Amino acid sequence: MNNRILRAAAGNESVSRREFVRKSSIALAGGAAVTQFPYVITAHAAPDDPIRIGVIGCGGRGTGAALNALRAATRVVYPRKGYHTEDAASNARVQAENVKVIALADLFKDRLESCRAQLAKVGMQIADDHCFMGFEAYKGLLAIPEVNYVILATPSHFHPPHLRAAVEAGKHVFMEKPAAVDVPGIRSVLESGEIAKARNLGIVAGTQRRHQLNYVETVRRLRDGAIGDIVECRAYWNGGTIWVIDREPGWSDMEWQCRNWNYFTWLSGDHIVEQHVHNLDVISWVVGQNPVRAIGLGGRQARGGQEHGHIYDHFDVEFEYANGMRLFSQCRQMDGTQNLVGEAVVGTKGTSNCVNLIKVAGQPDWRYNDRNPNPLEQEHIDLINSIRAGQPLNEAKAVAESTVLGIMGRESCYTGRAITWDEVLNSKRSLGPPRYEFGDLPFPEVAIPGKYQFE
């Protein structure tokens, strides 16, 4: 194997964090800096134009996303004008199969090789010189001219800089959720979204409910006023503990934290950001506005060992909106408890679960009973179709703002006080180490309300 390309994961490779995120401090609503980048306008593309995928982050989700994209390329596609299901049946067509994965990048050799082996089973043979490892592996992948579609499935901390590098390299991007773990990262994602618009590049996020047809149709009706003015919302992700990576002999602090990344706030944002963002995003999509204030409580009650890092295992947050509406949010990762995952809204005329049911007094219940393909494939279908139509989707702003809700709720629970939308948007606190290198990295303290300070 070409060792110049496929570098060892451990060792002295490092890159300054300041350099890594040096463009992340722009104003949230800013876009003036976009003009410094040359415009790259994509002309109207043919239905079978090649899609050449590079995967950055080859763990379970990155491998899964690559396989989703490949399966999407062989499915019957129903382009949805305005995302209305009634247009689907008359516009069915078979997506051309000109989609391939040609490059991989990951921090660790074992994850890269596992992904490579899975892709080989479906006929995707990745050349040695298209495999990259280490903290700067993404740079090698993005330098490949043939790669025009990048899957970002790294730990959430790395989404903002990797997205920026990808759009500056002229690539379309599928980026896993959340957008970031802190507000400087959110600002970077928003600017990357503007750069992508200027260059006619697509960005679709891993908030797949926006591509799940039953959600799409139900939310459309809610936004059209099916239940009147919405006055109350609820969002839940109450589930069990997810996977844990136990530390192995020889692993540095940095390596173990990166491998066990869900349990460290600097890498995942805590599960209110990393996981519950799905439900928060649905509510943001339905109501079309952002909250002005959050007050919540949370803690670490059911899991306390170092294998679960320093994050909380439960959050309960009330979000207040300018019109007086409230969103009641719960998320929990505890085994042996009752699961509840979903959303609900109450309006002046009726109620809905946001996914397939609308109830209005005096009227028959409306239920979604149409086709409902796998949304993990549909999101790639939608992005690929939009690219080939010359009108690429751009979800950067939507996923960034939904992620802010998670950050806002987390900071309220960590501090034990109310946090306003304006306060959180003014935060300059960047999470993470000063440098990206394998070695010592202090184990973070658990946030204690009343002692933890919001910055």
C-alpha positions in Angstrom: 0.0 0.0 0.0 1.2 3.5 -0.8 2.4 4.7 2.7 2.8 8.2 1.4 -0.9 8.3 0.9 -2.2 5.9 3.6 -0.5 7.4 6.7 -0.4 5.8 10.1 -3.0 7.1 12.5 -0.8 7.3 15.5 2.4 9.3 15.6 3.4 12.9 15.4 1.0 14.2 12.8 -0.7 17.3 14.1 -2.4 20.5 12.8 -3.1 23.7 14.7 -6.7 24.0 15.8 -6.4 27.7 15.2 -5.5 27.0 11.5 -8.2 24.3 11.4 -11.1 26.6 12.4 -9.6 30.0 11.6 -12.6 31.0 9.5 -15.2 30.0 12.0 -15.6 33.4 13.7 -17.7 35.2 11.1 -20.8 37.0 12.1 -23.8 34.6 12.1 -25.8 36.4 9.4 -22.7 37.5 7.5 -22.2 36.8 3.8 -19.9 39.6 2.8 -16.8 37.4 2.9 -18.3 35.2 0.2 -17.3 37.5 -2.5 -13.6 36.7 -2.0 -14.2 33.2 -3.4 -14.5 32.7 -7.2 -18.0 31.6 -8.5 -18.2 28.1 -9.9 -21.5 27.8 -11.6 -22.7 24.3 -12.5 -24.5 24.2 -15.8 -27.7 22.1 -16.2 -26.6 18.5 -16.0 -27.7 15.4 -17.7 -29.6 12.7 -15.8 -26.7 10.3 -16.1 -23.9 12.7 -15.3 -21.3 10.9 -13.1 -21.5 11.2 -9.3 -18.1 10.3 -7.9 -18.2 10.0 -4.1 -15.6 10.6 -1.5 -16.3 9.5 2.1 -14.7 11.5 4.9 -15.4 9.6 8.1 -15.6 5.8 7.5 -17.3 4.6 10.7 -20.7 3.0 10.8 -22.6 6.1 9.7 -20.1 7.0 6.9 -20.2 3.4 5.6 -23.9 3.4 5.9 -24.3 6.7 4.1 -22.1 5.5 1.2 -24.2 2.4 0.8 -27.4 4.4 1.0 -26.1 6.6 -1.8 -25.3 3.6 -3.9 -28.7 2.0 -3.3 -30.4 5.2 -4.0 -28.8 5.2 -7.5 -30.6 2.0 -8.4 -34.0 2.9 -6.9 -37.1 4.2 -8.8 -37.0 7.9 -8.1 -40.1 10.1 -7.7 -39.0 13.8 -8.1 -41.5 15.8 -6.1 -42.3 19.3 -7.5 -42.5 21.5 -4.4 -42.2 18.2 -2.4 -45.9 17.5 -3.0 -46.7 13.8 -3.1 -49.5 14.3 -5.6 -46.8 15.0 -8.2 -44.9 11.8 -7.6 -46.8 9.2 -9.5 -46.8 11.1 -12.8 -43.0 11.9 -12.6 -41.6 8.5 -11.8 -38.3 7.6 -13.5 -35.4 5.3 -12.9 -32.3 7.0 -11.6 -29.2 6.4 -13.8 -26.7 4.1 -12.2 -23.7 6.4 -12.8 -22.8 6.7 -9.1 -19.6 5.3 -7.6 -17.5 5.7 -4.4 -13.9 6.3 -5.4 -12.1 7.7 -2.3 -12.0 7.3 1.5 -10.6 9.3 4.4 -10.6 8.6 8.1 -8.5 9.2 11.2 -7.9 5.5 11.8 -6.7 2.7 9.5 -9.1 0.0 10.9 -12.2 2.0 10.2 -11.1 2.9 6.7 -10.3 -0.7 5.9 -13.6 -1.9 7.3 -15.5 0.6 5.1 -13.3 -0.4 2.1 -14.2 -4.0 2.6 -17.9 -3.3 2.9 -17.8 -1.3 -0.3 -15.9 -4.0 -2.1 -18.8 -6.4 -1.5 -21.0 -4.1 -3.7 -18.4 -3.8 -6.4 -16.7 -0.5 -5.3 -12.9 -1.1 -5.3 -11.1 1.8 -3.8 -7.5 2.3 -5.0 -4.6 2.6 -2.5 -3.8 6.1 -3.7 -7.4 7.2 -3.0 -7.2 6.2 0.7 -6.1 8.8 3.2 -5.6 8.7 7.0 -4.9 11.1 9.8 -6.2 14.5 10.9 -5.5 16.0 7.5 -6.8 13.1 5.5 -9.7 15.2 4.2 -7.3 17.4 2.3 -6.0 14.5 0.2 -9.5 13.3 -0.6 -10.7 16.8 -1.6 -7.7 17.2 -3.9 -8.9 14.4 -6.2 -10.5 16.2 -9.2 -12.9 13.3 -10.0 -14.6 13.5 -6.5 -17.6 15.8 -6.9 -19.8 14.5 -4.1 -18.5 14.3 -0.5 -20.1 12.5 2.4 -19.1 14.0 5.7 -19.6 11.6 8.6 -16.9 12.5 11.0 -17.5 13.3 14.6 -19.7 16.4 14.8 -16.9 18.7 15.9 -15.2 18.4 12.5 -18.3 19.1 10.4 -17.7 22.9 10.1 -14.0 22.9 8.9 -14.6 19.8 6.6 -17.7 21.4 5.1 -15.8 24.6 4.4 -12.9 22.8 2.8 -15.3 20.8 0.6 -17.3 23.7 -0.8 -14.1 25.7 -1.3 -12.8 22.7 -3.3 -16.0 22.9 -5.4 -17.7 19.7 -4.1 -21.3 18.9 -3.4 -21.8 17.7 0.1 -23.9 15.4 2.1 -23.1 16.3 5.7 -24.3 14.3 8.7 -26.1 16.1 11.5 -25.6 18.1 13.6 -24.1 21.1 12.0 -21.6 21.8 14.8 -21.0 21.5 18.5 -20.6 25.3 19.3 -21.7 28.6 17.9 -18.4 29.5 16.1 -18.9 26.3 14.2 -22.5 27.3 13.4 -21.2 30.6 12.0 -18.8 28.7 9.8 -21.5 26.4 8.5 -23.8 29.3 7.6 -21.0 31.0 5.6 -20.2 27.7 3.9 -23.8 27.6 2.9 -23.6 31.0 1.3 -20.4 30.0 -0.5 -22.2 26.9 -1.8 -25.0 29.0 -3.1 -22.6 31.3 -4.9 -20.9 28.3 -6.5 -24.1 26.4 -7.3 -23.1 23.5 -5.0 -25.5 21.3 -3.0 -25.5 20.7 0.7 -27.9 18.2 2.2 -27.9 17.4 5.9 -28.5 14.1 7.7 -31.8 15.3 9.1 -33.5 12.7 7.0 -37.1 13.5 8.2 -37.1 16.4 5.7 -36.8 13.7 3.0 -39.3 11.2 4.5 -42.4 11.4 2.5 -44.9 11.0 5.3 -43.2 13.9 7.2 -42.9 16.0 4.1 -46.6 15.8 3.3 -47.8 16.2 6.9 -45.6 19.2 7.5 -46.7 20.8 4.3 -50.3 20.6 5.5 -49.4 22.0 8.9 -47.5 24.9 7.4 -50.6 25.5 5.2 -52.7 26.0 8.3 -54.4 22.5 8.7 -54.6 22.9 12.5 -54.7 26.7 12.6 -52.1 28.6 14.6 -49.7 26.4 16.5 -49.6 27.1 20.2 -47.7 24.2 21.7 -45.1 21.8 20.5 -43.5 18.7 22.0 -40.3 16.9 20.9 -38.9 13.6 22.4 -35.9 11.3 22.0 -36.1 9.2 25.1 -34.2 6.0 24.4 -31.5 3.7 25.6 -27.7 4.0 25.8 -26.0 3.8 22.4 -22.7 2.1 21.5 -19.6 2.5 23.7 -16.0 2.1 22.7 -13.9 0.8 25.6 -10.4 2.1 25.9 -7.6 -0.3 24.7 -4.0 -0.4 25.9 -1.8 1.9 23.9 -4.5 4.4 23.0 -3.7 8.0 23.8 -6.3 10.2 25.4 -7.0 11.8 22.0 -7.4 8.5 20.2 -9.8 7.1 22.8 -11.9 10.3 22.9 -12.1 10.4 19.1 -13.1 6.7 18.9 -15.6 7.1 21.8 -16.7 10.5 20.5 -20.4 10.4 21.3 -19.6 10.8 25.0 -17.5 13.9 24.8 -19.2 17.3 24.4 -16.3 18.8 22.3 -16.8 16.0 19.7 -20.6 15.3 19.8 -22.2 18.4 21.4 -23.8 16.0 23.9 -26.8 13.9 22.9 -29.3 16.8 22.9 -27.3 18.2 20.0 -26.0 15.0 18.3 -29.2 12.9 18.5 -32.2 15.1 19.6 -31.5 17.5 16.8 -33.7 15.3 14.6 -36.8 16.1 16.7 -35.8 19.8 17.2 -35.4 20.1 13.5 -38.9 18.8 12.8 -40.4 21.4 15.1 -38.3 24.2 13.5 -39.5 23.0 10.1 -43.1 23.1 11.2 -43.2 26.4 13.0 -40.8 28.3 10.7 -39.3 30.4 13.6 -36.6 30.2 16.2 -37.2 30.4 20.0 -36.2 33.5 22.0 -35.4 31.7 25.3 -34.7 28.3 26.8 -34.8 27.1 30.4 -34.0 23.5 31.3 -32.6 20.9 33.6 -30.6 17.8 33.1 -27.9 15.6 34.6 -26.0 12.4 34.7 -27.9 10.0 36.9 -27.9 6.5 35.3 -24.4 6.3 33.9 -21.3 7.5 35.6 -18.3 5.5 34.4 -15.5 7.0 32.2 -16.7 4.8 29.3 -19.6 7.2 29.1 -17.4 10.3 29.0 -18.7 13.4 30.8 -22.0 14.1 29.0 -25.4 14.1 30.6 -27.9 11.2 30.3 -31.1 13.3 30.3 -32.3 16.8 29.4 -35.7 18.5 29.8 -36.0 21.9 28.2 -38.8 24.4 27.7 -38.3 26.7 24.7 -40.3 30.0 24.5 -41.1 31.8 21.2 -41.8 35.4 20.5 -45.5 34.7 20.0 -45.9 33.0 23.3 -45.8 29.4 21.9 -43.9 26.8 23.9 -41.8 23.8 22.8 -41.4 21.1 25.5 -38.3 19.0 24.8 -37.1 15.8 26.4 -34.2 13.5 25.6 -32.7 10.7 27.5 -30.2 7.9 27.1 -31.0 5.3 29.8 -31.3 1.6 29.5 -34.4 -0.1 31.0 -36.6 2.9 30.5 -39.7 3.5 28.3 -38.8 4.8 24.9 -40.5 7.7 23.3 -39.2 9.2 20.1 -41.3 11.7 18.0 -42.9 15.1 17.8 -46.4 16.6 18.3 -48.0 20.0 17.8 -51.2 21.5 19.1 -53.0 24.2 17.1 -56.1 26.4 17.5 -58.1 24.0 15.3 -56.5 20.6 16.0 -53.4 18.4 16.6 -50.8 16.4 14.7 -48.0 14.0 15.4 -46.1 15.7 12.5 -45.5 12.4 10.7 -48.7 10.9 9.4 -51.8 12.1 11.3 -53.8 15.4 11.6 -56.9 15.6 13.8 -59.3 18.5 13.5 -62.5 18.6 15.6 -65.6 17.9 13.5 -63.6 16.5 10.5 -62.4 13.0 9.6 -58.8 12.4 10.7 -56.3 12.8 7.9 -53.7 10.1 7.6 -50.8 9.6 5.3 -51.2 6.3 3.5 -49.0 6.8 0.4 -45.6 5.3 -0.4 -42.8 6.0 2.1 -39.3 5.0 0.8 -36.3 4.8 3.0 -35.4 8.4 3.9 -31.7 7.5 4.3 -31.8 6.7 0.6 -34.3 9.4 -0.3 -32.0 12.2 0.9 -29.3 11.1 -1.5 -31.8 10.7 -4.3 -33.0 14.2 -3.7 -29.5 15.7 -3.6 -28.4 13.8 -6.7 -31.5 14.7 -8.6 -31.1 18.4 -7.7 -27.4 18.4 -8.8 -28.3 16.8 -12.1 -31.1 19.3 -12.6 -28.7 22.2 -12.1 -30.6 23.4 -9.0 -28.8 21.8 -6.0 -30.5 21.7 -2.7 -28.9 23.7 0.2 -29.9 22.8 3.7 -27.0 24.5 5.5 -29.1 27.2 7.2 -31.9 24.8 8.3 -29.6 22.3 10.0 -27.5 25.1 11.5 -30.5 26.8 13.1 -31.9 23.5 14.4 -28.5 22.7 15.9 -28.5 26.1 17.7 -31.7 24.9 19.6 -29.7 21.9 20.9 -26.8 24.1 21.9 -29.1 26.6 23.6 -30.8 23.8 25.5 -27.5 22.2 26.5 -26.1 25.4 27.8 -29.2 26.2 29.8 -29.1 22.7 31.5 -25.3 22.9 32.0 -25.6 26.3 33.7 -28.9 25.9 35.4 -30.2 29.2 34.1 -32.2 30.6 31.2 -30.3 31.2 27.9 -31.7 33.5 25.2 -31.3 33.1 21.5 -29.3 36.3 21.3 -27.0 35.2 24.0 -26.2 31.9 22.4 -25.6 33.5 19.0 -23.0 35.9 20.6 -21.1 33.0 22.1 -17.4 32.9 21.1 -16.6 29.7 22.9 -15.0 27.1 20.7 -15.0 23.6 22.1 -12.0 21.3 21.5 -8.2 21.0 22.1 -5.7 23.7 21.1 -4.1 21.2 18.6 -5.1 18.1 16.8 -2.5 15.5 17.7 -2.4 12.1 19.3 -1.3 12.4 22.9 -2.5 13.6 26.3 -5.9 15.3 26.5 -7.4 16.1 29.9 -10.6 14.2 30.7 -13.4 16.9 30.8 -15.2 17.6 34.0 -19.0 17.0 34.2 -20.9 20.3 33.9 -22.4 21.2 37.3 -25.3 23.7 37.2 -24.4 26.7 39.3 -20.7 26.2 38.7 -20.5 25.8 35.0 -20.3 29.2 33.3 -21.8 30.0 29.9 -19.4 32.0 27.7 
